[in-house]
């Protein structure tokens, strides 16, 4: 049998041919499918990728500005972190909040946002600044800020008036075509404690007030501003005296003693008893109403050598009505009913008219800043002076002791109160009498090197009350802080002579600081202040060494040498600060 050796060879060729045909078919089919898919894809909508918009630098307004994406508005975000530790002299360990405290701590944050847009009318600007702080210890809590609702205290027995949180809408204003509207620094201010840590020198410094102002520029550095400003941030009260009086219900010649104390009311003496004792028959509401804005006018000049400014302000002082409280009188004196014809007759005899009263206070200020680069680059000198009537916050005599109160001790636990009211109500005439005040301040900044600088500063201020105001108030009871020990309505003249109530007073502040900036926008510094507060004449009781004095025991204590007096009071404060701006 012969083997057929040709068949296997013929089968391999056929297989190779079939594989080639299959490969050609597959490739053709794939090409056809690709062509059909491309044809269909051409008929579908194409979804484009969202373009990425990068933040652009805005160089029109200085470093740090960038365009808000999608707008032509430039924005700069900045802020501050600050830490302070300090020490203050305080030798008083008597009962009272913060008495005896000497250490203080404070941490503060600040956030700024500055938005600007160029328009056909010039730059449209909006600026906001928020501040918050935590404070504790001696003089680190602020009664001034608490009185205007910028701060709130801890309520613990050991923390009240010693621990405080602080929140403030410091700035929120709009500027456009010369108009400034919102919460901003008062246009009246000039130096405004620019070179100080604590802002202790006398001088106006209202960093946050609500206002509506217009500024006109005349070229060559001259400008003028008219500003309507919130009056509530420039009121330092019309003095009200608490009164120790007797009740109207009397039995024979005896009188039940009561102690009347209300800061909203001031006593009026409508009748005087035959024996010379004062008979208090009514009380006047002395809370100031908000009727009109403060009117501020400013002329300013800015040049390469520095700047100069003249400011003036007029403020409304408006109080409530009289005869709206119960009556009181000395023992055995018949009392007319409140608002009766007899009471009104007594008032008319003294020229007192019931109802509200209005008068005007004013302040003027001049300031000069001189750049002194011939000493060192960055050096500058400030000089400023102010005078006012019924305008103690404008002259800044309240800067260290405290604002929005009729009196306060220079430091917590101080030996006497410094009286700083804008005005007083004369109890004999029922008329408002304005206080006069003035302040002068100087401050010099020097750069020892580009990274080391220091400032020295000093101020002198006075507060003077109208002639007769103190004497008239001496006829009322309780204004020395103690109830009468006898039925007499005449305050002991010798005791009242040692009272600080409505005493003309002065304050001297001097200080210096040293700041090291090892890197840009970082400050490490220390500052020390000396404060002297005193009476322009006479002496007052030292409350840290003499307590519980009243009409009944004054003579005995005085004879025994137990009453200690002084004319002025010294205080010192040191603060260490670390601050980073960005």
VEXFI-511925 format. One record per residue (C-alpha): residue number from 1; residue in three letters; x, y, z. Coordinates in steps of 0.5 Angstrom, whole numbers, padded with zeros to 4 digits. Each point is the difference from the previous one (the first is absolute). Layout:
   num   residu    east   north      up
   NUM      ala       X       Y       Z
...
This chain:
   num   residu    east   north      up
     1      unk    0000    0000    0000
     2      unk    0003    0007   -0002
     3      unk    0000    0005    0005
     4      unk   -0003    0007   -0003
     5      unk    0005    0005    0002
     6      unk   -0003    0006   -0004
     7      unk   -0006    0001    0004
     8      unk    0002    0003    0006
     9      unk    0004    0005   -0004
    10      unk   -0006    0002   -0003
    11      unk   -0004    0001    0006
    12      unk    0005    0005    0003
    13      unk   -0001    0005   -0006
    14      unk   -0007    0000    0001
    15      unk    0000    0001    0007
    16      unk    0005    0006   -0001
    17      unk   -0005    0003   -0006
    18      unk   -0006    0000    0005
    19      unk    0004    0003    0006
    20      unk    0001    0006   -0005
    21      unk   -0007    0001   -0002
    22      unk   -0002    0000    0007
    23      unk    0005    0005    0002
    24      unk   -0002    0004   -0006
    25      unk   -0008    0000    0002
    26      unk    0002    0002    0007
    27      unk    0004    0006   -0002
    28      unk   -0005    0002   -0005
    29      unk   -0006   -0001    0005
    30      unk    0004    0004    0005
    31      unk    0001    0006   -0005
    32      unk   -0007    0000   -0002
    33      unk   -0003    0000    0008
    34      unk    0005    0006    0001
    35      unk   -0002    0004   -0006
    36      unk   -0007   -0001    0002
    37      unk    0001    0002    0008
    38      unk    0004    0006   -0003
    39      unk   -0006    0002   -0004
    40      unk   -0005   -0001    0006
    41      unk    0005    0004    0004
    42      unk    0000    0006   -0004
    43      unk   -0008    0001    0001
    44      unk    0001    0000    0008
    45      unk    0001    0007    0003
    46      unk    0007    0001    0003
    47      unk    0001    0002    0008
    48      unk    0005    0005    0001
    49      unk    0005    0000    0006
    50      unk   -0002    0005    0005
    51      unk    0006    0005   -0001
    52      unk    0004    0001    0006
    53      unk    0000    0008    0003
    54      unk    0007    0001    0004
    55      unk    0000    0006    0005
    56      unk    0003    0006   -0003
    57      unk    0004    0005    0004
    58      unk   -0002    0007    0000
    59      unk    0005    0005    0000
    60      unk   -0004    0006    0000
    61      unk   -0001    0001    0008
    62      unk    0007   -0003    0002
    63      unk    0003   -0006    0003
    64      unk   -0005   -0006    0002
    65      unk   -0006    0002   -0004
    66      unk   -0003   -0005   -0005
    67      unk   -0006   -0001   -0005
    68      unk   -0006   -0003    0003
    69      unk   -0001   -0005   -0006
    70      unk   -0006    0002   -0005
    71      unk    0001    0007    0002
    72      unk    0004    0006    0000
    73      unk    0000    0001    0007
    74      unk    0007    0000    0004
    75      unk    0000   -0003    0007
    76      unk    0005    0000    0005
    77      unk   -0001   -0005    0006
    78      unk    0005    0002    0006
    79      unk    0000   -0001    0008
    80      unk    0003    0000    0006
    81      unk    0002   -0004    0006
    82      unk    0002    0003    0007
    83      unk    0002   -0003    0007
    84      unk    0002    0005    0006
    85      unk    0002   -0001    0007
    86      unk    0001    0005    0005
    87      unk    0000    0003    0007
    88      unk   -0003    0006    0003
    89      unk    0001    0003    0007
    90      unk   -0005   -0001    0005
    91      unk    0001    0000    0008
    92      unk   -0008    0000    0001
    93      unk   -0002   -0007    0003
    94      unk   -0007    0002    0003
    95      unk   -0006   -0003   -0002
    96      unk   -0002    0001   -0007
    97      unk    0000   -0002   -0007
    98      unk    0007   -0001   -0003
    99      unk    0003    0004    0006
   100      unk    0007   -0003    0001
   101      unk    0001   -0003   -0007
   102      unk    0007    0002   -0003
   103      unk    0000   -0005   -0006
   104      unk   -0003    0000   -0007
   105      unk   -0001   -0004   -0006
   106      unk   -0003    0002   -0007
   107      unk    0000   -0004   -0006
   108      unk   -0004    0003   -0006
   109      unk   -0001   -0001   -0007
   110      unk   -0002    0004   -0006
   111      unk   -0003   -0001   -0007
   112      unk    0000    0005   -0006
   113      unk   -0003    0000   -0007
   114      unk    0001    0006   -0004
   115      unk   -0004   -0001   -0007
   116      unk    0001    0006   -0006
   117      unk   -0003    0001   -0006
   118      unk    0002    0005   -0005
   119      unk   -0006    0004   -0003
   120      unk   -0001    0006   -0004
   121      unk   -0001    0004    0006
   122      unk    0007   -0003    0003
   123      unk    0001   -0005    0005
   124      unk   -0006   -0004    0003
   125      unk    0003   -0003    0007
   126      unk   -0003   -0004    0005
   127      unk    0004   -0002    0006
   128      unk   -0002   -0004    0006
   129      unk    0004   -0002    0007
   130      unk   -0002   -0005    0005
   131      unk    0004    0000    0007
   132      unk   -0001   -0005    0006
   133      unk    0004   -0001    0006
   134      unk    0001   -0004    0006
   135      unk    0002    0005    0006
   136      unk    0001   -0002    0008
   137      unk    0004    0003    0006
   138      unk    0001    0007    0002
   139      unk   -0002    0006   -0005
   140      unk   -0001   -0005   -0005
   141      unk   -0007    0000    0000
   142      unk   -0003    0006   -0003
   143      unk   -0006    0003    0003
   144      unk   -0001    0005   -0006
   145      unk   -0001   -0005   -0005
   146      unk   -0004   -0004    0005
   147      unk   -0005    0006    0001
   148      unk   -0001    0001   -0008
   149      unk   -0001   -0008   -0001
   150      unk    0007   -0002   -0003
   151      unk    0001   -0004    0006
   152      unk   -0003   -0005    0005
   153      unk    0003   -0002    0006
   154      unk    0001   -0007    0004
   155      unk   -0005   -0001    0006
   156      unk    0004   -0004    0004
   157      unk    0001    0003    0007
   158      unk    0008    0000   -0001
   159      unk   -0001    0002   -0008
   160      unk   -0005    0005    0000
   161      unk    0003    0007   -0002
   162      unk    0007   -0005   -0001
   163      unk   -0002   -0004   -0006
   164      unk   -0003    0003   -0006
   165      unk   -0001   -0002   -0007
   166      unk    0000    0006   -0006
   167      unk   -0004    0000   -0006
   168      unk    0000    0006   -0005
   169      unk   -0002    0002   -0007
   170      unk    0006    0005    0000
   171      unk   -0001    0002   -0007
   172      unk   -0006   -0001   -0005
   173      unk    0000    0006   -0005
   174      unk   -0001    0002   -0007
   175      unk    0004    0005   -0004
   176      unk   -0002    0003   -0007
   177      unk    0001    0007   -0003
   178      unk    0002    0003    0006
   179      unk   -0006   -0003    0004
   180      unk    0002   -0004    0006
   181      unk   -0006   -0004    0004
   182      unk    0000   -0005    0005
   183      unk    0004   -0002    0006
   184      unk    0007    0004    0000
   185      unk    0005    0004    0004
   186      unk   -0003    0007    0002
   187      unk    0003    0005   -0005
   188      unk    0001    0004    0006
   189      unk    0006   -0004    0002
   190      unk    0007    0001   -0002
   191      unk    0006   -0003    0004
   192      unk   -0005   -0005    0003
   193      unk    0006   -0004    0004
   194      unk    0003   -0002   -0006
   195      unk    0007   -0001    0003
   196      unk   -0003   -0003    0007
   197      unk   -0002   -0007    0002
   198      unk   -0005    0001    0005
   199      unk   -0002    0007   -0002
   200      unk    0000    0003    0006
   201      unk    0002    0008   -0001
   202      unk   -0006    0005    0000
   203      unk   -0002    0001   -0007
   204      unk   -0006   -0002   -0004
   205      unk    0000   -0007   -0003
   206      unk   -0007   -0003   -0003
   207      unk    0002   -0005   -0004
   208      unk   -0007   -0003   -0001
   209      unk   -0006    0005   -0001
   210      unk   -0006    0000   -0005
   211      unk    0001    0006   -0005
   212      unk   -0002    0003   -0006
   213      unk    0005    0005   -0003
   214      unk    0002    0003   -0006
   215      unk    0007    0002   -0002
   216      unk    0002    0005   -0005
   217      unk    0007    0000   -0003
   218      unk    0003    0007   -0003
   219      unk    0007   -0002   -0002
   220      unk    0007    0001    0002
   221      unk   -0002   -0004    0006
   222      unk   -0006    0004    0003
   223      unk   -0007   -0003    0002
   224      unk   -0006    0001    0004
   225      unk   -0005   -0005    0003
   226      unk   -0007    0001    0003
   227      unk   -0002   -0006    0004
   228      unk   -0006   -0002    0004
   229      unk    0002   -0004    0006
   230      unk   -0004   -0005    0005
   231      unk   -0001    0004    0006
   232      unk    0000   -0006    0004
   233      unk    0007   -0001    0000
   234      unk    0002    0007    0002
   235      unk   -0004    0001    0007
   236      unk    0003    0000    0006
   237      unk   -0006    0001    0005
   238      unk   -0003    0006    0003
   239      unk    0001   -0001    0007
   240      unk   -0005   -0003    0005
   241      unk    0001    0000    0007
   242      unk   -0003   -0006    0005
   243      unk   -0005    0004    0005
   244      unk   -0001   -0003    0007
   245      unk   -0007    0003    0002
   246      unk   -0006    0000    0005
   247      unk   -0006   -0003   -0002
   248      unk   -0006    0004   -0001
   249      unk   -0004   -0004    0005
   250      unk    0002    0004    0007
   251      unk   -0002   -0001    0007
   252      unk    0001    0006    0004
   253      unk    0007    0002   -0001
   254      unk    0003   -0006   -0001
   255      unk    0002   -0003   -0007
   256      unk    0001   -0007   -0003
   257      unk    0007    0000   -0003
   258      unk    0000   -0003   -0007
   259      unk    0006    0000   -0005
   260      unk   -0001    0002   -0007
   261      unk    0005   -0002   -0005
   262      unk   -0002    0000   -0008
   263      unk    0005    0002   -0005
   264      unk   -0006    0003   -0005
   265      unk   -0002    0005    0005
   266      unk    0003    0006    0003
   267      unk   -0003    0004    0006
   268      unk   -0003    0007    0000
   269      unk   -0001    0004    0006
   270      unk   -0006    0004   -0001
   271      unk   -0001    0003    0007
   272      unk    0005    0001    0006
   273      unk   -0002   -0001    0007
   274      unk    0000    0006    0005
   275      unk    0006   -0003    0004
   276      unk    0004    0000   -0007
   277      unk   -0001   -0008   -0001
   278      unk   -0001   -0001   -0007
   279      unk   -0007   -0003   -0002
   280      unk    0000   -0005   -0006
   281      unk   -0006    0000   -0003
   282      unk    0001   -0003   -0007
   283      unk    0004   -0004   -0005
   284      unk    0003    0002   -0007
   285      unk    0000   -0006   -0005
   286      unk    0008    0001   -0003
   287      unk    0000   -0005   -0005
   288      unk    0002    0003   -0006
   289      unk   -0004   -0001   -0006
   290      unk    0002   -0002   -0007
   291      unk   -0003    0006   -0005
   292      unk    0005    0002   -0004
   293      unk    0007   -0002   -0003
   294      unk    0006    0003    0002
   295      unk    0003    0005   -0006
   296      unk    0007   -0001   -0001
   297      unk    0004    0005   -0005
   298      unk    0007   -0001   -0002
   299      unk    0005    0003   -0004
   300      unk    0006   -0004   -0002
   301      unk    0007    0001   -0003
   302      unk    0005   -0006   -0003
   303      unk    0006    0001   -0003
   304      unk    0007   -0004    0000
   305      unk    0002    0004    0007
   306      unk   -0006   -0003    0004
   307      unk   -0007    0003    0001
   308      unk   -0004    0005    0004
   309      unk   -0007    0000    0002
   310      unk   -0005    0004    0003
   311      unk   -0007   -0003    0003
   312      unk   -0006    0003    0003
   313      unk   -0006   -0004    0003
   314      unk   -0007    0002    0002
   315      unk   -0004   -0004    0004
   316      unk   -0007    0000    0003
   317      unk   -0001   -0001    0008
   318      unk   -0007   -0002    0001
   319      unk   -0003   -0002    0007
   320      unk   -0007   -0002    0002
   321      unk   -0005    0003    0004
   322      unk   -0001    0002    0008
   323      unk   -0005   -0001    0005
   324      unk   -0001   -0008   -0002
   325      unk    0002   -0003    0007
   326      unk   -0002    0000    0007
   327      unk    0001    0006    0005
   328      unk    0004    0000    0006
   329      unk    0001    0006    0005
   330      unk    0004    0001    0007
   331      unk   -0004   -0002    0006
   332      unk   -0006    0004    0002
   333      unk    0000    0004   -0007
   334      unk   -0007   -0001   -0004
   335      unk    0001   -0003   -0006
   336      unk   -0004    0002   -0006
   337      unk   -0002   -0006   -0005
   338      unk    0004   -0002   -0006
   339      unk   -0002    0005   -0006
   340      unk   -0005    0004    0004
   341      unk   -0001    0007    0000
   342      unk    0004    0001    0006
   343      unk    0006   -0004   -0003
   344      unk    0000    0004   -0006
   345      unk    0000    0006    0003
   346      unk    0006   -0002    0004
   347      unk    0003   -0001   -0006
   348      unk   -0002    0006   -0004
   349      unk    0003    0004    0006
   350      unk    0007   -0003   -0001
   351      unk   -0001    0001   -0008
   352      unk   -0001   -0007   -0001
   353      unk   -0004   -0002   -0005
   354      unk   -0002   -0008   -0001
   355      unk    0001   -0004   -0006
   356      unk    0006   -0002   -0004
   357      unk    0006    0005   -0002
   358      unk    0004    0001   -0005
   359      unk    0007    0003   -0001
   360      unk    0006   -0001   -0005
   361      unk    0007   -0002    0002
   362      unk    0006    0001   -0005
   363      unk    0007   -0002   -0001
   364      unk    0006    0003   -0004
   365      unk    0006   -0004   -0002
   366      unk    0007    0002   -0003
   367      unk    0005   -0005   -0002
   368      unk    0007   -0001   -0004
   369      unk    0004   -0005   -0002
   370      unk    0007    0001   -0003
   371      unk    0004   -0006   -0003
   372      unk    0007    0001    0002
   373      unk    0004   -0005   -0005
   374      unk    0006    0004    0001
   375      unk    0001   -0003    0007
   376      unk   -0002   -0007   -0003
   377      unk   -0005   -0003   -0005
   378      unk   -0007   -0001    0003
   379      unk    0001    0005    0006
   380      unk   -0006    0005    0001
   381      unk   -0002    0005    0005
   382      unk   -0007    0001    0002
   383      unk   -0003    0006    0004
   384      unk   -0007    0001    0002
   385      unk   -0004    0005    0004
   386      unk   -0008    0000    0002
   387      unk   -0005    0004    0004
   388      unk   -0007   -0002    0001
   389      unk   -0006    0002    0004
   390      unk   -0005   -0005    0001
   391      unk    0004   -0005   -0004
   392      unk    0005   -0004    0004
   393      unk    0000   -0006   -0004
   394      unk    0002    0005   -0006
   395      unk    0006    0003    0004
   396      unk    0002   -0007    0002
   397      unk    0001    0001    0007
   398      unk   -0004   -0006    0002
   399      unk    0005   -0004   -0004
   400      unk    0004   -0004    0005
   401      unk   -0005    0000    0006
   402      unk   -0006   -0002   -0004
   403      unk   -0006    0003   -0004
   404      unk   -0008    0000    0000
   405      unk    0000    0001    0007
   406      unk    0000    0006    0005
   407      unk    0006   -0002    0004
   408      unk    0005   -0006    0001
   409      unk    0006   -0002    0004
   410      unk    0007    0001   -0004
   411      unk    0001   -0007    0001
   412      unk   -0004   -0006    0003
   413      unk    0000    0001    0007
   414      unk    0003    0007    0000
   415      unk   -0001    0005    0006
   416      unk   -0005    0005   -0003
   417      unk   -0004    0001   -0006
   418      unk    0001    0005   -0006
   419      unk   -0006    0003   -0002
   420      unk   -0001    0001   -0007
   421      unk   -0007    0002   -0002
   422      unk   -0001    0004   -0006
   423      unk   -0005    0004    0004
   424      unk   -0004    0001    0007
   425      unk   -0007    0002    0002
   426      unk    0000    0006    0005
   427      unk   -0005   -0002    0005
   428      unk   -0001    0007    0002
   429      unk   -0002    0002   -0007
   430      unk   -0002   -0006   -0004
   431      unk    0005    0002   -0005
   432      unk    0005   -0004   -0004
   433      unk    0007    0002    0001
   434      unk    0006   -0002   -0004
   435      unk    0007   -0002    0002
   436      unk    0006    0003   -0004
   437      unk    0005   -0005   -0002
   438      unk    0007    0000   -0004
   439      unk    0006   -0004   -0002
   440      unk    0006    0000   -0003
   441      unk    0005   -0006   -0002
   442      unk    0006   -0001   -0004
   443      unk    0003   -0006   -0002
   444      unk    0006   -0002   -0004
   445      unk    0002   -0006   -0004
   446      unk    0008   -0002   -0001
   447      unk    0003   -0006   -0004
   448      unk    0006   -0002    0003
   449      unk    0001   -0005   -0006
   450      unk   -0005   -0002   -0006
   451      unk   -0002   -0006    0005
   452      unk    0000    0004    0007
   453      unk   -0004    0006    0002
   454      unk   -0003    0004    0006
   455      unk   -0004    0005    0002
   456      unk   -0001    0005    0006
   457      unk   -0006    0004    0001
   458      unk   -0003    0004    0006
   459      unk   -0007    0004    0001
   460      unk   -0003    0005    0005
   461      unk   -0008    0001    0000
   462      unk   -0004    0003    0005
   463      unk   -0008    0000    0002
   464      unk   -0003    0006    0003
   465      unk   -0007    0001    0002
   466      unk   -0004    0006    0000
   467      unk    0000    0005    0006
   468      unk   -0005   -0001    0005
   469      unk   -0002   -0007   -0002
   470      unk    0004   -0004    0005
   471      unk   -0002    0005    0005
   472      unk   -0008   -0001   -0002
   473      unk    0001   -0008    0000
   474      unk    0003    0001    0007
   475      unk   -0007    0001    0003
   476      unk   -0003   -0007   -0002
   477      unk    0002   -0006    0003
   478      unk    0003   -0007   -0001
   479      unk    0005    0003   -0006
   480      unk    0006   -0002    0004
   481      unk   -0002   -0007    0000
   482      unk   -0003   -0001    0007
   483      unk   -0007    0001    0003
   484      unk   -0001    0006    0005
   485      unk    0000   -0002    0008
   486      unk   -0004    0005    0002
   487      unk   -0007    0004   -0003
   488      unk    0004    0006   -0002
   489      unk    0000    0001   -0008
   490      unk    0006    0004    0001
   491      unk    0006   -0004   -0002
   492      unk    0006    0001    0005
   493      unk    0004    0005   -0004
   494      unk    0007   -0002    0003
   495      unk   -0002   -0007   -0003
   496      unk   -0002    0002   -0006
   497      unk    0006    0004   -0001
   498      unk    0004   -0006    0000
   499      unk   -0005   -0003   -0006
   500      unk    0002   -0001   -0007
   501      unk   -0007    0002   -0002
   502      unk    0001    0005   -0006
   503      unk    0007    0002    0002
   504      unk    0004    0003   -0005
   505      unk    0005   -0005   -0002
   506      unk    0006   -0002   -0005
   507      unk    0004   -0006   -0002
   508      unk    0007   -0001   -0003
   509      unk    0002   -0006   -0004
   510      unk    0007   -0001   -0002
   511      unk    0003   -0007   -0004
   512      unk    0005   -0003   -0004
   513      unk    0000   -0006   -0004
   514      unk    0005   -0005   -0004
   515      unk   -0002   -0004   -0006
   516      unk    0005   -0005   -0004
   517      unk   -0003   -0003   -0006
   518      unk    0005   -0006   -0002
   519      unk   -0004   -0001   -0006
   520      unk   -0005    0004   -0004
   521      unk   -0007    0001    0003
   522      unk    0002   -0003    0007
   523      unk    0001    0004    0006
   524      unk    0003   -0002    0007
   525      unk    0000    0006    0005
   526      unk   -0001    0003    0007
   527      unk   -0003    0006    0002
   528      unk    0000    0004    0007
   529      unk   -0005    0005    0002
   530      unk    0000    0005    0006
   531      unk   -0007    0003    0002
   532      unk   -0001    0006    0005
   533      unk   -0007    0002    0001
   534      unk   -0002    0006    0005
   535      unk   -0004    0005    0003
   536      unk    0002    0007   -0002
   537      unk   -0001    0003    0007
   538      unk   -0001   -0003    0007
   539      unk    0000   -0007    0002
   540      unk   -0005   -0006    0000
   541      unk   -0001   -0006    0004
   542      unk    0004   -0006   -0001
   543      unk   -0005   -0006   -0001
   544      unk    0005   -0005    0000
   545      unk    0002    0002    0007
   546      unk   -0006    0003    0003
   547      unk   -0007   -0003   -0001
   548      unk   -0007    0000    0003
   549      unk    0000    0008    0001
   550      unk   -0007    0004    0001
   551      unk   -0002    0006    0003
   552      unk   -0002   -0003    0007
   553      unk    0008   -0003    0001
   554      unk    0004    0005   -0004
   555      unk    0001    0005    0006
   556      unk    0003   -0006    0004
   557      unk    0004   -0003   -0005
   558      unk    0003    0006   -0002
   559      unk    0002    0002    0007
   560      unk    0003   -0007    0001
   561      unk    0004    0001   -0007
   562      unk   -0003   -0006   -0003
   563      unk   -0002    0004   -0006
   564      unk    0006   -0001   -0005
   565      unk    0000    0005   -0006
   566      unk    0004    0001   -0006
   567      unk    0000    0005   -0006
   568      unk    0002   -0005   -0006
   569      unk    0001   -0007   -0002
   570      unk    0006   -0003   -0004
   571      unk   -0001   -0007   -0004
   572      unk    0005   -0004   -0005
   573      unk   -0001   -0005   -0005
   574      unk    0004   -0004   -0004
   575      unk   -0002   -0005   -0006
   576      unk    0004   -0005   -0004
   577      unk   -0003   -0001   -0007
   578      unk    0001   -0005   -0006
   579      unk   -0004    0002   -0006
   580      unk    0000   -0003   -0007
   581      unk   -0004    0004   -0006
   582      unk   -0001   -0004   -0007
